[in-house]
């Protein structure tokens, strides 16, 4: 959600959007999935460009990531800093989330820094191996 969009939304709509981002951060998979199923855009983006998927990946919620992917979340979308959900999952050292994103087709070299660059920079050989399929 951009600042321009936020200016056009009423207070109740903004509160709802913020709550959805909180559900992604908190790993409230069932409630978030139900809202997506009811029409919430699965690729809803906050003012920093973070999608629900990026937030769920960063906050270490593999079940939420899987549910969002199953509902068509764009695994290749990067936030305003160039970070993808896969890079966030690598940074958080979450093998289940990394595996789910890779299975969905996420590119280890996408974004900046990419997931592969994140693994190298933070010295995460287990994540680098996972990204290479080893």
Sine and cosine of phi, psi and omega as CSV:
sin_phi,cos_phi,sin_psi,cos_psi,sin_omega,cos_omega
0.00,0.00,0.85,-0.53,-0.01,-1.00
-0.99,0.10,0.22,-0.98,0.04,-1.00
-0.88,0.47,-0.63,0.78,0.02,-1.00
-0.88,0.48,-0.69,0.73,0.01,-1.00
-0.90,0.43,-0.67,0.74,-0.02,-1.00
-0.86,0.51,-0.59,0.81,0.00,-1.00
-0.91,0.40,-0.45,0.89,-0.04,-1.00
-1.00,0.03,-0.13,0.99,-0.07,-1.00
-0.99,-0.14,0.55,-0.84,0.04,-1.00
-0.98,0.18,0.20,-0.98,-0.08,-1.00
-0.86,0.51,-0.66,0.75,-0.01,-1.00
-0.91,0.41,-0.63,0.77,0.02,-1.00
-0.92,0.39,-0.67,0.74,0.05,-1.00
-0.89,0.46,-0.67,0.74,0.02,-1.00
-0.88,0.47,-0.66,0.75,0.04,-1.00
-0.88,0.47,-0.73,0.69,0.00,-1.00
-0.87,0.49,-0.71,0.71,0.02,-1.00
-0.88,0.48,-0.61,0.79,0.03,-1.00
-0.90,0.43,-0.61,0.79,0.01,-1.00
-0.91,0.41,-0.64,0.77,0.06,-1.00
-0.91,0.42,-0.61,0.79,0.06,-1.00
-0.90,0.43,-0.60,0.80,0.05,-1.00
-0.89,0.45,-0.65,0.76,0.03,-1.00
-0.91,0.42,-0.70,0.71,0.02,-1.00
-0.89,0.46,-0.60,0.80,-0.08,-1.00
-1.00,0.03,-0.11,0.99,0.02,-1.00
0.96,0.28,0.51,0.86,0.04,-1.00
-0.99,0.12,0.95,0.31,-0.16,-0.99
-0.85,0.53,-0.78,0.63,-0.07,-1.00
-0.87,0.50,-0.73,0.68,-0.03,-1.00
-0.93,0.36,-0.65,0.76,0.02,-1.00
-0.91,0.41,-0.71,0.71,0.01,-1.00
-0.87,0.49,-0.65,0.76,0.02,-1.00
-0.89,0.46,-0.62,0.78,0.03,-1.00
-0.93,0.37,-0.64,0.77,0.07,-1.00
-0.90,0.44,-0.70,0.71,0.01,-1.00
-0.88,0.48,-0.47,0.88,-0.01,-1.00
-1.00,0.05,-0.02,1.00,0.08,-1.00
0.82,-0.57,-0.10,1.00,0.08,-1.00
-0.88,0.47,0.76,-0.65,0.03,-1.00
-0.88,0.48,0.82,-0.57,-0.06,-1.00
-0.90,0.43,-0.40,0.92,0.01,-1.00
-0.97,-0.24,0.45,0.89,0.07,-1.00
-0.79,0.62,0.70,-0.71,-0.10,-0.99
-0.81,-0.58,0.68,-0.73,0.03,-1.00
-1.00,0.07,-0.07,-1.00,-0.06,-1.00
-0.91,0.42,-0.22,0.98,0.04,-1.00
-0.98,-0.22,0.06,1.00,-0.01,-1.00
1.00,0.07,0.05,1.00,0.02,-1.00
-0.97,0.25,0.77,-0.64,0.10,-1.00
-1.00,0.03,0.18,-0.98,0.10,-0.99
-0.84,0.54,-0.64,0.77,-0.01,-1.00
-0.90,0.44,-0.71,0.70,0.02,-1.00
-0.87,0.49,-0.70,0.72,0.00,-1.00
-0.90,0.43,-0.68,0.73,0.01,-1.00
-0.90,0.43,-0.64,0.77,0.01,-1.00
-0.92,0.40,-0.72,0.70,-0.02,-1.00
-0.90,0.44,-0.62,0.79,-0.05,-1.00
-1.00,0.00,0.23,0.97,0.24,-0.97
0.94,0.34,0.75,0.66,-0.01,-1.00
-0.84,-0.54,0.99,0.15,-0.06,-1.00
-0.88,0.48,-0.53,0.85,0.01,-1.00
-0.92,0.38,-0.63,0.77,0.03,-1.00
-0.93,0.38,-0.66,0.75,0.06,-1.00
-0.85,0.53,-0.74,0.67,-0.01,-1.00
-0.87,0.49,-0.67,0.74,0.00,-1.00
-0.90,0.43,-0.66,0.75,0.02,-1.00
-0.92,0.38,-0.66,0.75,0.05,-1.00
-0.88,0.47,-0.66,0.75,0.01,-1.00
-0.89,0.46,-0.39,0.92,-0.01,-1.00
-0.98,-0.18,0.21,0.98,0.12,-0.99
1.00,-0.06,0.27,0.96,0.03,-1.00
-0.85,0.52,0.63,-0.78,-0.01,-1.00
-0.99,0.16,0.97,-0.22,-0.04,-1.00
-0.95,0.32,-0.27,0.96,-0.04,-1.00
-1.00,-0.09,-0.07,1.00,-0.05,-1.00
-0.95,0.32,0.71,-0.71,0.00,-1.00
-0.95,-0.30,0.47,-0.88,0.06,-1.00
-0.99,0.16,-0.10,-1.00,-0.06,-1.00
-0.91,0.41,-0.29,0.96,0.05,-1.00
-0.99,-0.13,0.07,1.00,0.03,-1.00
1.00,0.05,0.12,0.99,-0.05,-1.00
-1.00,0.04,0.66,-0.75,0.04,-1.00
-0.96,-0.26,0.19,-0.98,0.07,-1.00
-0.88,0.48,-0.62,0.79,0.00,-1.00
-0.91,0.42,-0.67,0.74,0.05,-1.00
-0.89,0.46,-0.63,0.78,0.04,-1.00
-0.90,0.44,-0.68,0.73,0.00,-1.00
-0.91,0.41,-0.62,0.79,0.05,-1.00
-0.90,0.43,-0.73,0.68,0.02,-1.00
-0.83,0.55,-0.66,0.76,-0.01,-1.00
-0.99,0.16,-0.07,1.00,0.05,-1.00
0.86,0.52,0.72,0.69,-0.02,-1.00
-0.95,-0.31,0.99,-0.15,-0.06,-1.00
-0.88,0.48,-0.60,0.80,-0.02,-1.00
-0.90,0.44,-0.67,0.74,0.01,-1.00
-0.94,0.35,-0.68,0.73,0.05,-1.00
-0.85,0.53,-0.74,0.68,-0.02,-1.00
-0.88,0.47,-0.67,0.74,0.00,-1.00
-0.89,0.45,-0.68,0.73,-0.01,-1.00
-0.93,0.38,-0.67,0.75,0.05,-1.00
-0.90,0.44,-0.67,0.74,0.02,-1.00
-0.89,0.46,-0.51,0.86,0.02,-1.00
-0.99,0.17,-0.15,0.99,0.03,-1.00
0.96,-0.27,0.19,0.98,0.01,-1.00
-0.88,0.48,0.63,-0.77,-0.05,-1.00
-1.00,-0.08,0.88,-0.48,0.01,-1.00
-0.88,0.47,-0.30,0.95,-0.03,-1.00
-0.98,-0.21,0.06,1.00,0.00,-1.00
-0.99,0.13,0.45,-0.89,0.05,-1.00
1.00,0.08,-0.01,-1.00,0.01,-1.00
-0.40,-0.92,0.96,-0.27,0.06,1.00
-0.97,0.24,0.59,-0.81,0.01,-1.00
-0.96,0.29,0.15,-0.99,0.06,-1.00
-0.88,0.47,-0.66,0.75,0.02,-1.00
-0.90,0.44,-0.68,0.73,0.03,-1.00
-0.91,0.41,-0.60,0.80,0.03,-1.00
-0.89,0.45,-0.70,0.72,0.02,-1.00
-0.88,0.47,-0.67,0.74,0.00,-1.00
-0.93,0.37,-0.73,0.69,-0.06,-1.00
-0.88,0.48,-0.68,0.74,-0.05,-1.00
-1.00,-0.03,0.12,0.99,0.05,-1.00
0.88,0.47,0.83,0.56,-0.05,-1.00
-0.91,-0.42,0.97,0.23,-0.08,-1.00
-0.89,0.46,-0.52,0.86,0.01,-1.00
-0.93,0.37,-0.56,0.83,0.04,-1.00
-0.97,0.25,-0.64,0.77,0.04,-1.00
-0.87,0.49,-0.68,0.74,0.03,-1.00
-0.90,0.45,-0.67,0.74,0.01,-1.00
-0.88,0.48,-0.68,0.73,-0.01,-1.00
-0.90,0.43,-0.54,0.84,0.03,-1.00
-0.99,0.13,-0.08,1.00,-0.01,-1.00
0.98,0.18,0.30,0.95,-0.01,-1.00
-0.99,0.11,0.00,0.00,0.00,0.00
